[in-house]
Amino acid sequence: MTSRRWWVAGTLSLAGGLVAVAASVPLMLLADGGWPWHASVSEVVGVSAHADIQHDDGRVETFTGTVDEAEAWLAQRESQLRREAGIDRKIATGRALAVGGLTLLAAGTATLAWRLTHHRTQAPLHR
């Protein structure tokens, strides 16, 4: 490979890595929230509890039962909503992008570092 190609390969690896890592961040943040609904459980009277899921489009789902039943219903319903919205798939895609991006960043850095440390100027043999 010529010297110019090494520089281009290293620079493109760095740029691709930065883009992949930047694209992975919002997808991985879905693991902690940002879902298109808000869920809550409130204890009504001692043993009874009320669970709500308020969707961003205005729909509301409710459940009333014991505290354990309400929490179980909420966990099951949120798991179902996550599957329907593809949130788990998006999180996995974000993690894969992060790994790929970090790999490209490492490869680009190594390529450019190697070129900087092994750069030789070749003088022409004859004029």
N, C-alpha and C positions, 0 to 999 in steps of 0.2 A: 504494500500500500504506500502511496506517496505521502509526503509530509502533510500536504493539504487535506488529503482524505482522512487522515488521523484526526486533524483538528475538527473537521466537519463531523466526523463520527462522534467524537467526544462531546461537541457542542450540542448535536442533535439528541444524544443520550441524556444529557443534562436537561435540556428543554422538555423532552418527552417525560422524563422522570418528574419534573416539577408540575407539569400538567396533570399527570396521573395522580400524584399525591394531592394536588389541589382538588381534583374531581372526587377523590375518595373521602375527603373530610365530611361533606354534608351527608353522604350516604352512611358513614360509620356513626355519625351523631344520632341517627335514627334509633340506635340501640338504647339511648337514654331518654328519648322523647321526641317531640315534634310530630306526633301522630295526628291524623285529622279527627281526633275526638278527645274529650276530657272525661276521665272516670273518677268516681268518688264513692266512698261508702260512709254512711253516717248512721250512728247508733241512735235509734228512735227512743226506745224505752228498755233499759236493762238488757233484755234478751233479744229484742227485735232490732233489725237493721234494715236500712234502705240503701240500695246500690243504684247509681245513675251512670249512664254513658250519654254524654251530650256530643253529638256529631257537629262538625263544622257547618254542615248544611242545614242545621236547625232541628234535625230529628233527635228524639230523646228515647232512650231505652231505660226501663226501670225494673227493679226486682226488690221484693220485700220478703224477708225471712229471718232466720237467726243470723247472727254475725258470721258464723262459719259458712253457712249456706250462701250468704251474700258475697262473701269474699271468694268462695269457690266459683260462684256464677260469674263474678266479675273477671276472675283469672281465665276461666274457660272462654268467655265471650271476647275478651281482649286477645287471646291467642287466636281465636277464629278471625277476628278483624285484622290482625297482623297478617295472617295467611291470605285473606281476601285482598288486602292492599299491597301484598308483595313486599312487605317491610323486611322480613327475614332474608328474602332474596336480594334486596337492595343493600342490606348490611353486609351480606357475603360478597356482593360485587364490590362494595367499598373496601373491604379488607383485601380482596384480590388486587384491586387497583393500587392500594397502598403498598403491598408487597412488590408488585411489579414496578411501581414508581420508585421505590427505594432501591430496587435492584438496578434500574436504569441510572439513577443518580450515582450509585456506587461505581457502575461500569464507566459512566462518563467521567467521573472524577479520576478514576484510575487511568483511563485512557489519556486524559489531558495531563495528569501528573507524570505519566510515563513519557509523554512527548516532551514535556518541559525539561525533564531530567536527562533524557537521551537525545536531545536535539543536537544534531551535528551539522555544522555548515561544511559543505563539500566544496572545496576549491576546484576550479577546473584544472584538469591535468595539463592541457596545452592551450596556449592563447593563440 
